């Protein structure tokens, strides 16, 4: 039997009232869970943009640039920006460290950075571009265009990190140079879990980082840590990325050995059998940052029967 018109009206009113009640209840529940405004969760957001640039600059001399641009949210809700800008070349070597508080995490100019912009794609893809003007007593313009963000390193909500490689256009003394570049990005909704966790200052770990390119512009990006202490936020790991014209390849079977003079490793040897059987890097490091044994590397890579030169950056750190 069809429902009368009056009964249909009554049922419609009842359904509407139930919908309003459930909507209000869900909104109140979400508000109580602090999901409506993520900034009210912990005020512990963290962002980091790191850029490595390596190649030949003026007079065909080695040129290396490293930018580490960190932002850490404070309890008041604003952000502490703390940046490290470094250039290493035979004619110009300088390191600048600066910090400043800003209302949000958007990258800002500081001493050493005259201006900086980051642009994302309209299609909401991972591609992003940077335009940066550095001032090391000499002005240097950098452009990184449409980096893909295609190598995922960490995929947790409290610790997401990805990397991408490409070319950087450098303008120095009125001339342009195209150098190899690596961009890494880190995000944390609550940095106390995996970034600045409890007992972070008591971490007992040995870390190696290698960022290098061979003469064929193939990238070797490696990170290994041997952690002796038990921390949920930082464990032993071995991962790497080999990038070539044919695409990228993730690496996990990495063996790094070296002799040691004082605190600084010498004669590095890196075995990378996942690239191909017998693949290895051999290089020395000219350390210029002795606080963590960081510096420019130069050596060779052996792939099968071929052997080519390699250059870049290496870090050896004891935490």
DORODO-545874 format. One line per 4 residues: their letters; for each residue x, y, z of C-alpha. Coordinates in pm, 1 decimal, padded with zeros to 6 digits. Example, Ala and Ser with C-alpha at 12.3 -4.5 7.8 and 13.67 -1.06 7.14 Angstrom:
<vopas>
AS = 01230.0/-00450.0/00780.0; 01367.0/-00106.0/00714.0
</vopas>
This chain:
<vopas>
XXXX = 00000.0/00000.0/00000.0; 00156.9/00337.7/-00098.2; 00234.5/00579.5/00184.9; 00011.5/00882.2/00222.8
XXXX = 00146.5/01225.2/00145.7; 00118.7/01329.0/00512.0; 00313.2/01026.4/00632.1; 00589.8/01093.6/00377.5
XXXX = 00625.2/01448.8/00510.2; 00650.7/01322.2/00869.7; 00916.8/01063.7/00774.4; 01117.1/01328.6/00585.2
XXXX = 01117.0/01557.4/00891.2; 01227.3/01270.8/01119.5; 01513.2/01171.1/00884.6; 01628.4/01534.5/00863.0
XXXX = 01632.3/01572.5/01241.0; 01828.6/01247.4/01279.8; 02079.0/01368.6/01017.7; 02124.8/01700.5/01195.4
XXXX = 02175.3/01521.8/01528.4; 02434.1/01280.9/01385.3; 02615.7/01562.1/01203.0; 02637.8/01768.4/01519.7
XXXX = 02751.5/01468.4/01720.0; 03027.1/01380.4/01469.2; 03148.1/01742.2/01452.4; 03160.6/01764.2/01831.1
XXXX = 03348.3/01432.2/01847.3; 03604.2/01541.2/01587.5; 03650.7/01871.2/01767.4; 03715.9/01690.3/02094.8
XXXX = 03976.2/01475.2/01915.8; 04152.5/01789.7/01787.8; 04128.1/01665.7/01426.6; 03961.2/01983.6/01303.5
XXXX = 04274.6/02190.1/01362.4; 04597.6/01982.9/01337.3; 04799.0/02272.9/01482.2; 04631.2/02207.6/01817.9
XXXX = 04750.8/01846.6/01838.2; 05099.6/01894.3/01977.3; 05253.3/02202.8/01813.1; 05538.6/01976.2/01707.2
XXXX = 05543.1/01997.7/01328.9; 05877.8/01972.2/01149.3; 05983.8/02044.0/00789.9; 06320.1/02013.1/00617.3
XXXX = 06440.0/02086.4/00262.8; 06793.1/01967.5/00183.3; 06969.3/02040.1/-00145.7; 07302.3/01898.0/-00269.1
XXXX = 07457.6/02046.5/-00584.6; 07779.5/01911.4/-00737.6; 07976.7/01963.7/-01056.0; 08222.2/02192.5/-01232.0
XXXX = 08195.3/02571.2/-01206.7; 08419.2/02863.1/-01308.3; 08754.7/02766.6/-01460.3; 08629.1/02408.8/-01476.3
XXXX = 08693.7/02375.0/-01102.9; 08486.8/02160.8/-00862.3; 08185.7/02338.9/-00713.0; 07972.6/02199.8/-00432.4
XXXX = 07671.8/02364.7/-00263.0; 07478.1/02225.8/00033.0; 07161.1/02381.0/00177.6; 06984.4/02243.3/00485.9
XXXX = 06665.4/02439.6/00555.3; 06490.3/02320.4/00874.0; 06171.4/02450.0/01040.2; 06060.7/02333.3/01384.3
XXXX = 05729.4/02436.3/01538.9; 05744.4/02589.5/01885.0; 05491.2/02550.4/02168.1; 05353.8/02896.3/02082.0
XXXX = 05258.6/02769.4/01734.2; 05513.1/02970.1/01533.4; 05826.0/02818.2/01375.3; 06197.0/02834.4/01439.9
XXXX = 06374.7/02843.4/01103.9; 06734.7/02723.6/01130.4; 06934.0/02704.3/00809.5; 07283.0/02594.9/00706.6
XXXX = 07420.1/02723.4/00374.0; 07755.0/02597.9/00249.4; 07964.6/02638.1/-00063.8; 08295.1/02463.2/-00130.1
XXXX = 08520.9/02545.6/-00426.4; 08890.2/02630.1/-00479.1; 08809.3/03001.3/-00508.6; 08520.0/03034.5/-00260.5
XXXX = 08449.5/02825.3/00048.4; 08211.8/02947.4/00316.0; 07956.3/02813.8/00562.9; 07672.7/03021.9/00709.9
XXXX = 07435.6/02913.4/00987.1; 07134.2/03132.4/01070.2; 06806.7/03107.4/01259.4; 06493.2/03318.5/01290.1
XXXX = 06135.9/03277.6/01416.8; 05852.8/03309.0/01163.8; 05475.2/03276.3/01183.6; 05464.6/02964.6/00963.4
XXXX = 05686.9/02706.9/00793.6; 05711.3/02884.9/00456.8; 06075.8/02921.7/00354.6; 06209.7/03272.9/00422.3
XXXX = 06525.2/03469.7/00329.4; 06791.5/03482.6/00599.9; 07150.0/03603.0/00607.5; 07313.2/03404.1/00328.2
XXXX = 06984.6/03373.5/00134.0; 06869.4/03692.6/-00043.0; 06546.8/03537.5/-00170.4; 06387.9/03196.0/-00200.4
XXXX = 06070.9/03066.0/-00365.6; 05924.1/02718.1/-00399.8; 05660.7/02639.2/-00660.1; 05441.2/02328.8/-00687.5
XXXX = 05248.7/02201.6/-00989.4; 04884.5/02286.6/-01054.0; 04801.4/01918.5/-01105.3; 04890.7/01852.3/-00736.3
XXXX = 05169.5/01613.0/-00838.6; 05492.8/01574.9/-00643.4; 05685.8/01792.1/-00890.4; 05829.2/02110.2/-00739.7
XXXX = 06068.9/02387.8/-00838.9; 06298.2/02622.2/-00645.8; 06453.6/02959.9/-00720.8; 06716.4/03070.0/-00467.5
XXXX = 06964.8/03355.9/-00457.9; 07257.1/03300.1/-00221.9; 07496.4/03563.7/-00092.7; 07837.0/03433.7/00015.2
XXXX = 08002.0/03770.4/-00043.1; 07939.8/03680.1/-00405.6; 07588.0/03635.7/-00542.4; 07489.4/03291.4/-00672.3
XXXX = 07150.5/03213.3/-00830.4; 07012.4/02856.7/-00821.7; 06721.0/02709.3/-01014.6; 06585.2/02357.8/-00966.2
XXXX = 06299.6/02284.1/-01205.8; 06023.8/02023.6/-01168.6; 06196.1/01773.6/-00942.4; 05982.6/01460.4/-00931.0
XXXX = 05995.2/01349.2/-00564.3; 06004.3/00987.4/-00680.9; 06217.7/00810.6/-00418.6; 06029.4/00745.8/-00093.1
XXXX = 06253.0/00693.6/00210.4; 06014.0/00705.3/00509.0; 05636.3/00671.7/00484.5; 05504.8/00717.2/00838.2
XXXX = 05265.6/00997.6/00931.2; 05513.7/01118.0/01192.5; 05811.3/01088.5/00957.9; 05777.6/01119.7/00580.3
XXXX = 06085.4/01167.2/00366.1; 06140.8/01152.5/-00008.4; 06416.2/01243.7/-00252.4; 06453.5/01336.2/-00617.5
XXXX = 06745.0/01404.7/-00849.8; 06790.1/01632.4/-01146.6; 06985.9/01929.9/-01273.7; 07044.5/02268.3/-01113.0
XXXX = 07108.2/02579.3/-01320.4; 07372.3/02793.6/-01147.1; 07442.4/03157.8/-01234.8; 07776.3/03282.4/-01101.0
XXXX = 07978.7/03584.8/-01216.3; 07736.6/03636.3/-01502.6; 07781.8/03285.2/-01643.0; 07551.8/02983.1/-01626.9
XXXX = 07650.8/02629.3/-01530.5; 07441.1/02311.2/-01524.8; 07528.8/02090.0/-01227.5; 07387.4/01771.2/-01078.5
XXXX = 07146.7/01815.9/-00787.5; 06968.8/01608.9/-00524.6; 06666.7/01732.9/-00327.9; 06537.1/01563.1/-00012.6
XXXX = 06222.0/01663.5/00178.9; 06120.9/01565.5/00532.6; 05788.4/01620.6/00712.2; 05680.0/01524.2/01061.9
XXXX = 05341.0/01593.1/01219.9; 05489.6/01520.7/01562.9; 05867.8/01545.5/01562.5; 05903.5/01393.0/01909.8
XXXX = 05837.2/01043.7/01767.4; 06110.4/00993.8/01506.9; 06306.2/01319.9/01472.8; 06375.8/01458.2/01821.6
XXXX = 06272.4/01158.9/02029.4; 06347.3/01101.3/02398.2; 06717.3/01031.8/02469.3; 06808.9/01155.4/02122.2
XXXX = 07127.2/01302.8/02271.2; 07227.2/00958.9/02401.4; 07204.7/00782.4/02066.8; 07492.9/00539.7/02007.5
XXXX = 07517.5/00509.4/01630.6; 07767.5/00519.2/01342.9; 07636.4/00680.1/01024.9; 07766.9/00701.0/00668.3
XXXX = 07612.3/00923.1/00401.1; 07731.7/00939.9/00040.1; 07593.8/01173.7/-00227.7; 07797.6/01138.0/-00545.4
XXXX = 07779.6/01135.7/-00924.7; 08001.0/00966.5/-01183.1; 08108.2/01105.0/-01520.1; 07789.5/00968.1/-01679.1
XXXX = 07576.1/01173.0/-01432.4; 07469.5/00856.0/-01252.5; 07373.7/00924.2/-00889.7; 07480.8/00722.8/-00584.4
XXXX = 07283.1/00829.3/-00277.2; 07356.2/00607.3/00023.6; 07269.8/00620.6/00393.6; 07368.8/00355.2/00647.1
XXXX = 07350.2/00358.2/01026.4; 07465.2/00099.8/01279.9; 07271.0/00177.3/01598.3; 07384.7/00002.2/01915.1
XXXX = 07142.2/00163.5/02160.6; 06774.9/00068.6/02161.3; 06557.6/00356.8/02041.8; 06220.3/00319.4/01875.6
XXXX = 06283.2/00644.5/01688.5; 06611.3/00551.4/01521.6; 06721.3/00202.0/01427.7; 06996.6/00046.6/01218.7
XXXX = 06933.1/00077.4/00847.4; 07088.8/00052.8/00503.0; 06924.9/00212.8/00206.3; 07035.9/00377.0/-00113.2
XXXX = 06935.9/00497.2/-00456.6; 07114.5/00450.5/-00786.8; 06985.6/00691.0/-01050.5; 07076.6/00664.6/-01416.9
XXXX = 06935.0/00766.1/-01754.1; 06745.9/00436.7/-01756.3; 06567.1/00520.0/-01429.6; 06622.0/00467.5/-01059.6
XXXX = 06697.0/00160.4/-00852.4; 06658.0/00126.0/-00475.6; 06945.0/-00034.3/-00287.0; 06957.6/-00214.0/00046.9
XXXX = 07261.7/-00443.7/00016.2; 07533.4/-00187.3/00095.6; 07871.7/-00256.5/00253.3; 08098.0/00034.9/00349.9
XXXX = 08451.7/-00025.3/00475.7; 08746.7/00205.5/00533.1; 09065.0/00249.8/00726.1; 09068.6/00520.2/00992.6
XXXX = 09331.5/00782.6/01070.9; 09242.7/00946.4/01400.3; 08868.1/00997.4/01385.0; 08847.4/01034.1/01008.5
XXXX = 08791.3/00738.6/00771.9; 09037.7/00702.0/00484.2; 09027.4/00500.5/00162.0; 08651.4/00439.9/00152.5
XXXX = 08527.6/00130.2/-00029.4; 08156.1/00078.9/-00096.6; 08016.2/-00246.8/-00234.8; 07687.5/-00222.3/-00430.1
XXXX = 07610.6/-00568.9/-00575.2; 07245.9/-00479.9/-00645.9; 07358.2/-00249.9/-00926.9; 07559.3/-00534.3/-01077.0
XXXX = 07799.6/-00800.8/-00956.4; 08124.6/-00643.2/-00839.6; 07999.4/-00283.1/-00850.3; 08187.6/-00067.5/-00602.7
XXXX = 08296.7/00286.2/-00521.1; 08649.5/00371.9/-00409.1; 08728.8/00724.7/-00293.6; 08903.0/00956.0/-00049.7
XXXX = 08738.3/01245.5/00136.4; 08883.5/01592.4/00187.3; 08725.7/01673.3/00524.2; 08638.9/02040.3/00582.1
XXXX = 08376.1/01995.7/00856.2; 08557.4/01807.7/01129.9; 08262.3/01820.0/01372.8; 08112.3/01521.4/01191.4
XXXX = 08385.2/01430.7/00939.2; 08212.3/01573.7/00631.6; 08375.4/01675.9/00308.0; 08415.5/01640.9/-00065.0
XXXX = 08492.5/01298.3/-00206.7; 08684.6/01208.0/-00518.1; 08760.4/00864.3/-00656.1; 08627.2/00607.0/-00898.3
XXXX = 08336.7/00373.7/-00954.6; 08378.4/00027.4/-01103.5; 08083.3/-00113.8/-01297.6; 08168.7/-00436.2/-01475.0
XXXX = 08471.0/-00377.7/-01696.6; 08431.7/00000.8/-01694.6; 08584.5/00244.6/-01447.9; 08491.2/00613.1/-01427.7
XXXX = 08566.7/00904.9/-01197.3; 08326.8/00996.0/-00919.3; 08286.3/01312.0/-00709.0; 08047.7/01438.0/-00443.9
XXXX = 08003.3/01457.1/-00068.7; 08044.6/01214.7/00221.9; 07966.0/01220.1/00592.6; 08095.3/00996.6/00869.3
XXX = 07933.6/01062.5/01205.8; 07939.5/00904.7/01549.2; 07625.6/00991.9/01749.3
</vopas>
